[in-house]
Amino acid sequence: MAARQATGLEPAGVRGAGKVFIHFTMSLDGFIADAGGGLDWAFAFAGPSQTAVRKITDPIGAVLAGRHGYDLGMMRGTMKVYGGAWSGPQFVLTHRAGDPPADPSITFLSCGIAEAVGTALAAAGGKDVVVMGASIARQCLAAGLTDEILLHVVPVVLGDGIRLFSGPLQQPITLRTVSLGQSGELIDIRFNVNAHQLA
């Protein structure tokens, strides 16, 4: 939480809040989805065990996601987070809310990224908020609202698709490696986002 506090963007009124962490499975060349938004390639390799998945999902109190991922999930009928291993409040940041979601656990938000993170933290009730979606993750990171990044690197080179991070930042953001491991054929890397940035 040091990164959020250092920027002055710690959501007001959220005491004892959990971490905000970005969580993605990505290809070796940095893509989190193929050119068509597909993720089948990510499941072609042995990954974390159910026990390992629970260690990730148990501390999560809320999800903050983007509209693109929500729309893809709706089209495919795959709205269950972590394949149904987790349930709870989900917030979708969007500028085109439209009709409210049929799932009562999903709420559309039309606000700035700091307010969206604060809303998710409040709903998480002291547990962690996981950020899903490339655009939302980038906004959180650029705004200093991210505490950790958890990546699972798949041994595949896609060559094209949706990048984890794309576009320039105002300045580089430094990370500190917390853990490095292996789950099946995937490499797991967890980073702390440092409170300071490189000049």
ChimeraX attribute file (.defattr): number of C-alpha atoms within 10 A of each C-alpha:
attribute: neighborCount
match mode: 1-to-1
recipient: residues
	/A:1	20
	/A:2	18
	/A:3	22
	/A:4	23
	/A:5	14
	/A:6	14
	/A:7	13
	/A:8	12
	/A:9	16
	/A:10	21
	/A:11	20
	/A:12	12
	/A:13	9
	/A:14	16
	/A:15	12
	/A:16	11
	/A:17	20
	/A:18	20
	/A:19	23
	/A:20	26
	/A:21	28
	/A:22	25
	/A:23	18
	/A:24	21
	/A:25	21
	/A:26	26
	/A:27	25
	/A:28	16
	/A:29	17
	/A:30	21
	/A:31	25
	/A:32	27
	/A:33	23
	/A:34	19
	/A:35	14
	/A:36	10
	/A:37	13
	/A:38	13
	/A:39	14
	/A:40	10
	/A:41	17
	/A:42	21
	/A:43	10
	/A:44	12
	/A:45	14
	/A:46	12
	/A:47	20
	/A:48	17
	/A:49	10
	/A:50	10
	/A:51	9
	/A:52	11
	/A:53	14
	/A:54	15
	/A:55	10
	/A:56	15
	/A:57	17
	/A:58	13
	/A:59	16
	/A:60	24
	/A:61	24
	/A:62	28
	/A:63	26
	/A:64	28
	/A:65	24
	/A:66	20
	/A:67	20
	/A:68	16
	/A:69	17
	/A:70	20
	/A:71	12
	/A:72	15
	/A:73	14
	/A:74	11
	/A:75	10
	/A:76	9
	/A:77	9
	/A:78	13
	/A:79	17
	/A:80	11
	/A:81	15
	/A:82	13
	/A:83	9
	/A:84	9
	/A:85	12
	/A:86	17
	/A:87	17
	/A:88	14
	/A:89	17
	/A:90	23
	/A:91	23
	/A:92	25
	/A:93	23
	/A:94	18
	/A:95	11
	/A:96	10
	/A:97	14
	/A:98	8
	/A:99	7
	/A:100	10
	/A:101	12
	/A:102	8
	/A:103	9
	/A:104	10
	/A:105	12
	/A:106	18
	/A:107	16
	/A:108	21
	/A:109	21
	/A:110	13
	/A:111	12
	/A:112	11
	/A:113	18
	/A:114	18
	/A:115	16
	/A:116	22
	/A:117	27
	/A:118	20
	/A:119	18
	/A:120	25
	/A:121	27
	/A:122	22
	/A:123	21
	/A:124	24
	/A:125	17
	/A:126	18
	/A:127	20
	/A:128	22
	/A:129	29
	/A:130	30
	/A:131	25
	/A:132	20
	/A:133	21
	/A:134	23
	/A:135	18
	/A:136	21
	/A:137	26
	/A:138	19
	/A:139	16
	/A:140	22
	/A:141	22
	/A:142	16
	/A:143	15
	/A:144	26
	/A:145	30
	/A:146	28
	/A:147	23
	/A:148	24
	/A:149	23
	/A:150	19
	/A:151	19
	/A:152	23
	/A:153	24
	/A:154	25
	/A:155	17
	/A:156	16
	/A:157	13
	/A:158	17
	/A:159	12
	/A:160	14
	/A:161	17
	/A:162	18
	/A:163	18
	/A:164	19
	/A:165	16
	/A:166	12
	/A:167	6
	/A:168	8
	/A:169	11
	/A:170	8
	/A:171	10
	/A:172	12
	/A:173	16
	/A:174	13
	/A:175	17
	/A:176	12
	/A:177	12
	/A:178	13
	/A:179	11
	/A:180	11
	/A:181	11
	/A:182	13
	/A:183	14
	/A:184	12
	/A:185	15
	/A:186	21
	/A:187	18
	/A:188	19
	/A:189	16
	/A:190	20
	/A:191	19
	/A:192	20
	/A:193	25
	/A:194	20
	/A:195	19
	/A:196	15
	/A:197	14
	/A:198	8
	/A:199	7
